[in-house]
Amino acid sequence: MIRGRSSIDLDRSRFDDLHDRPDPRAYVHRLTQLSYETPHHARRVVRATITERASAHGGGPFTVLDLCCSYGINAALLNHHVTLAELYEHWTCPDAQTLTSAELVRRDREFFALRRRSDAVPVVGVDIAGNAVRYAQAVGLLDETYTENLECCPPSRHLRRAMAATGLITVTAGIGHVTWRSFETLLRCAHVPVWVSAFVPRTVSYQAVADRLARHGLVTRADPGRTYPRRLFTGPAEQRRAVERALRGGHDPSGLETRGRCHTRLHQSRPSTAWAHIGTKS
């Protein structure tokens, strides 16, 4: 995750000490306590989006870039025959706790290799958490990783090259830490049509990002009637702030944030011609 003290979504700062461990065990333990489920929802959405993008642009291979990729959980679900619940069990079971990080990497490399899908797609990860992305690449979840803070620095030559083949940017837990600046610097490097799929907390405005994407010819749509559960609140204070922010953003928190769980909305950004192409097939 690309993080910093200027983060908009300050509620997530409580996870900062877990994002850059040598392996995901402590991070996942915390996620299970809070019933974190966004990657579960993203799996279906991203797979469908990959198919739609291929159809809209005449097929052909392209790379998925996962912004704020952390330990590669999204890539694990996208490219392997495994569920989020199974991943949680895999990393929190008693046997896993007895291993060193190096032993866990060897165990996980075999675990994911045995479950690799035949239709796996290349996934590039971007995150400033160096330990997390090194783990994800070492076990084969991410094809390339870049520990670059795009909020303040231009992309490296190697990331620009990776972005040239990218057809889809995904982000499931980073909006609020990353802003329009990260999308701007990436899209300047695009060589093929790029789509964006973003799960955005209802406590954070996505308008500045959508406006910036529009400058690159992308139209952003979100279903106002659908939300995706994200996780339990860490306590009453976080819930109270979330309810207040949801109201300020024009959202009704009744039955959602008021029931003790964060929610996100899915924002999909595509060229207008791509929206039209999908519309003719529906």
Secondary structure in CASP SS format (residue, H / E / C, confidence):
PFRMAT SS
TARGET T0000
AUTHOR 0000-0000-0000
METHOD secondary structure of the structure
MODEL  1
M C 1.00
I C 1.00
R C 1.00
G C 1.00
R C 1.00
S C 1.00
S C 1.00
I C 1.00
D C 1.00
L H 1.00
D H 1.00
R H 1.00
S H 1.00
R H 1.00
F H 1.00
D H 1.00
D H 1.00
L H 1.00
H C 1.00
D C 1.00
R C 1.00
P C 1.00
D C 1.00
P C 1.00
R H 1.00
A H 1.00
Y H 1.00
V H 1.00
H H 1.00
R H 1.00
L H 1.00
T H 1.00
Q H 1.00
L C 1.00
S C 1.00
Y C 1.00
E C 1.00
T H 1.00
P H 1.00
H H 1.00
H H 1.00
A H 1.00
R H 1.00
R H 1.00
V H 1.00
V H 1.00
R H 1.00
A H 1.00
T H 1.00
I H 1.00
T H 1.00
E H 1.00
R H 1.00
A H 1.00
S H 1.00
A H 1.00
H C 1.00
G C 1.00
G C 1.00
G C 1.00
P C 1.00
F C 1.00
T E 1.00
V E 1.00
L E 1.00
D E 1.00
L E 1.00
C C 1.00
C C 1.00
S C 1.00
Y C 1.00
G C 1.00
I H 1.00
N H 1.00
A H 1.00
A H 1.00
L H 1.00
L H 1.00
N H 1.00
H E 1.00
H C 1.00
V C 1.00
T C 1.00
L H 1.00
A H 1.00
E H 1.00
L H 1.00
Y H 1.00
E H 1.00
H H 1.00
W H 1.00
T H 1.00
C C 1.00
P H 1.00
D H 1.00
A H 1.00
Q H 1.00
T C 1.00
L C 1.00
T C 1.00
S H 1.00
A H 1.00
E H 1.00
L H 1.00
V H 1.00
R H 1.00
R H 1.00
D H 1.00
R H 1.00
E H 1.00
F H 1.00
F H 1.00
A H 1.00
L H 1.00
R C 1.00
R E 1.00
R C 1.00
S C 1.00
D C 1.00
A C 1.00
V C 1.00
P C 1.00
V E 1.00
V E 1.00
G E 1.00
V E 1.00
D C 1.00
I C 1.00
A C 1.00
G H 1.00
N H 1.00
A H 1.00
V H 1.00
R H 1.00
Y H 1.00
A H 1.00
Q H 1.00
A H 1.00
V C 1.00
G C 1.00
L C 1.00
L C 1.00
D C 1.00
E E 1.00
T E 1.00
Y E 1.00
T C 1.00
E C 1.00
N C 1.00
L C 1.00
E C 1.00
C C 1.00
C C 1.00
P C 1.00
P C 1.00
S C 1.00
R H 1.00
H H 1.00
L H 1.00
R H 1.00
R H 1.00
A H 1.00
M H 1.00
A H 1.00
A C 1.00
T E 1.00
G E 1.00
L E 1.00
I E 1.00
T E 1.00
V E 1.00
T C 1.00
A C 1.00
G C 1.00
I E 1.00
G C 1.00
H C 1.00
V E 1.00
T C 1.00
W H 1.00
R H 1.00
S H 1.00
F H 1.00
E H 1.00
T H 1.00
L H 1.00
L H 1.00
R C 1.00
C C 1.00
A C 1.00
H C 1.00
V C 1.00
P C 1.00
V C 1.00
W E 1.00
V E 1.00
S E 1.00
A E 1.00
F E 1.00
V E 1.00
P E 1.00
R C 1.00
T C 1.00
V C 1.00
S C 1.00
Y C 1.00
Q H 1.00
A H 1.00
V H 1.00
A H 1.00
D H 1.00
R H 1.00
L H 1.00
A H 1.00
R H 1.00
H C 1.00
G C 1.00
L E 1.00
V E 1.00
T E 1.00
R E 1.00
A E 1.00
D C 1.00
P C 1.00
G C 1.00
R C 1.00
T C 1.00
Y E 1.00
P E 1.00
R E 1.00
R E 1.00
L E 1.00
F C 1.00
T C 1.00
G C 1.00
P H 1.00
A H 1.00
E H 1.00
Q H 1.00
R H 1.00
R H 1.00
A H 1.00
V H 1.00
E H 1.00
R H 1.00
A H 1.00
L H 1.00
R H 1.00
G C 1.00
G C 1.00
H C 1.00
D C 1.00
P C 1.00
S C 1.00
G C 1.00
L C 1.00
E H 1.00
T H 1.00
R H 1.00
G C 1.00
R E 1.00
C E 1.00
H E 1.00
T E 1.00
R E 1.00
L E 1.00
H E 1.00
Q E 1.00
S E 1.00
R E 1.00
P E 1.00
S H 1.00
T H 1.00
A H 1.00
W H 1.00
A H 1.00
H H 1.00
I H 1.00
G H 1.00
T H 1.00
K H 1.00
S C 1.00
END
